[in-house]
Amino acid sequence: MHRILIPAALALATVVATVGIVFVVGMRTRWRWVLSAVRRLNRRFFNPYQMRTAGTPGAYASVIQHRGRTSGRNYETPVGAMPTADGFVIALPYGTHADWLRNVVAHGSATVVHEGATYDVDSPQVVPTASVGDDLPSGEERLLRRFNVDQCLRLRIVTRASMPT
């Protein structure tokens, strides 16, 4: 029995280590196929789970509500929005190819639900991460550097649409 289990465990460990290495290297070096695969995996499996708590007080993720640039449909996407003095900064680990980002930039506005409050935002600007470094928590800044995330989306608050209850 152990003649089968030990090689199977080693093979599984090798596969897991290889996938981990490809993920880290692919994200750091911006391999397009890795970014696309991770983006699809998140959209299909992790985003629906994340949406259960996104935007609520204490949740890691906020929600960005946006309109499709061609379909006109309304969408909600979990994002890591970090508040700034006049709005929010959202890191772009997949670059500028995410559909939600393209929708927000095309329409020039969106709504962010953060910590239970809803904010109308506009003036979307893709900016270098280095230019918003002072607005980021130090742990987040280190993580973005580690994964070579060199762009963020800056949004300006227009109005606070609702207060948390």
HUVENKA-V720127 format. One record per residue. N is the residue number from 1. SS is DSSP state (A for helix, B for strand, O for the rest). PSI is psi in whole degrees, -180 to 180 (NA if undefined). D_LAST is the distance of its C-alpha to the last C-alpha in whole Angstrom. Layout:
{{N | SS | PSI | D_LAST} {N | SS | PSI | D_LAST}}
This chain:
{{1 | O | -45 | 59} {2 | A | -19 | 58} {3 | A | -23 | 60} {4 | A | -42 | 57} {5 | A | -43 | 54} {6 | A | -51 | 55} {7 | A | -36 | 56} {8 | A | -42 | 53} {9 | A | -42 | 50} {10 | A | -41 | 52} {11 | A | -43 | 51} {12 | A | -44 | 48} {13 | A | -39 | 47} {14 | A | -44 | 49} {15 | A | -46 | 47} {16 | A | -45 | 44} {17 | A | -41 | 45} {18 | A | -45 | 46} {19 | A | -42 | 43} {20 | A | -44 | 41} {21 | A | -45 | 44} {22 | A | -40 | 44} {23 | A | -53 | 40} {24 | A | -49 | 40} {25 | A | -43 | 43} {26 | A | -41 | 42} {27 | A | -42 | 38} {28 | A | -37 | 40} {29 | A | 0 | 43} {30 | O | 35 | 41} {31 | O | 120 | 43} {32 | A | -40 | 42} {33 | A | -33 | 43} {34 | A | -46 | 40} {35 | A | -44 | 38} {36 | A | -42 | 38} {37 | A | -44 | 38} {38 | A | -41 | 35} {39 | A | -44 | 33} {40 | A | -41 | 34} {41 | A | -45 | 33} {42 | A | -46 | 30} {43 | A | -41 | 29} {44 | A | -43 | 31} {45 | A | -46 | 30} {46 | A | -37 | 27} {47 | A | -44 | 25} {48 | A | -38 | 24} {49 | A | -44 | 23} {50 | A | -33 | 21} {51 | O | -16 | 19} {52 | O | -34 | 18} {53 | O | -11 | 15} {54 | O | 137 | 16} {55 | O | -10 | 13} {56 | O | 159 | 11} {57 | O | 131 | 10} {58 | O | -7 | 14} {59 | O | 149 | 16} {60 | O | -44 | 19} {61 | O | 149 | 19} {62 | B | 176 | 17} {63 | B | 133 | 17} {64 | B | 124 | 19} {65 | B | 126 | 20} {66 | B | 163 | 23} {67 | B | 137 | 26} {68 | O | 136 | 29} {69 | O | -26 | 32} {70 | O | -37 | 35} {71 | O | -28 | 33} {72 | O | 0 | 30} {73 | O | 152 | 28} {74 | B | 137 | 24} {75 | B | 156 | 23} {76 | B | 131 | 21} {77 | B | 133 | 22} {78 | B | 133 | 21} {79 | B | 161 | 22} {80 | O | 77 | 22} {81 | B | 129 | 20} {82 | B | 124 | 21} {83 | B | 145 | 19} {84 | O | -177 | 22} {85 | O | -34 | 23} {86 | O | 10 | 22} {87 | B | -132 | 21} {88 | B | 155 | 21} {89 | B | 134 | 24} {90 | B | 121 | 25} {91 | B | 148 | 28} {92 | O | 76 | 30} {93 | O | -20 | 32} {94 | O | 8 | 34} {95 | O | -155 | 35} {96 | O | 19 | 34} {97 | O | -2 | 35} {98 | O | 138 | 32} {99 | A | -42 | 31} {100 | A | -41 | 27} {101 | A | -45 | 29} {102 | A | -37 | 32} {103 | A | -47 | 29} {104 | A | -45 | 27} {105 | A | -41 | 30} {106 | A | -40 | 32} {107 | A | -20 | 29} {108 | O | 7 | 28} {109 | B | 166 | 25} {110 | B | -174 | 22} {111 | B | 135 | 18} {112 | B | 129 | 16} {113 | B | 115 | 13} {114 | B | 125 | 13} {115 | O | 35 | 11} {116 | O | -6 | 8} {117 | B | 150 | 9} {118 | B | 132 | 11} {119 | B | 131 | 15} {120 | B | 132 | 18} {121 | B | 155 | 21} {122 | B | -167 | 24} {123 | B | 51 | 28} {124 | B | 130 | 28} {125 | B | 128 | 31} {126 | B | 120 | 32} {127 | B | 158 | 33} {128 | B | 142 | 35} {129 | A | -36 | 33} {130 | A | -30 | 35} {131 | A | -15 | 34} {132 | A | 12 | 31} {133 | A | -35 | 32} {134 | A | -23 | 30} {135 | A | -9 | 27} {136 | O | 143 | 27} {137 | O | 147 | 26} {138 | A | -39 | 30} {139 | A | -40 | 29} {140 | A | -41 | 28} {141 | A | -42 | 31} {142 | A | -43 | 33} {143 | A | -43 | 32} {144 | A | -39 | 33} {145 | A | -43 | 36} {146 | A | -38 | 37} {147 | O | 12 | 36} {148 | O | 39 | 38} {149 | O | 107 | 35} {150 | O | 4 | 36} {151 | B | 147 | 34} {152 | B | 159 | 30} {153 | B | 126 | 28} {154 | B | 131 | 27} {155 | B | 143 | 24} {156 | B | 134 | 23} {157 | B | 128 | 20} {158 | B | -56 | 21} {159 | B | 157 | 17} {160 | B | 107 | 14} {161 | B | -36 | 13} {162 | B | 156 | 9} {163 | O | 153 | 6} {164 | O | 151 | 4} {165 | O | NA | 0}}
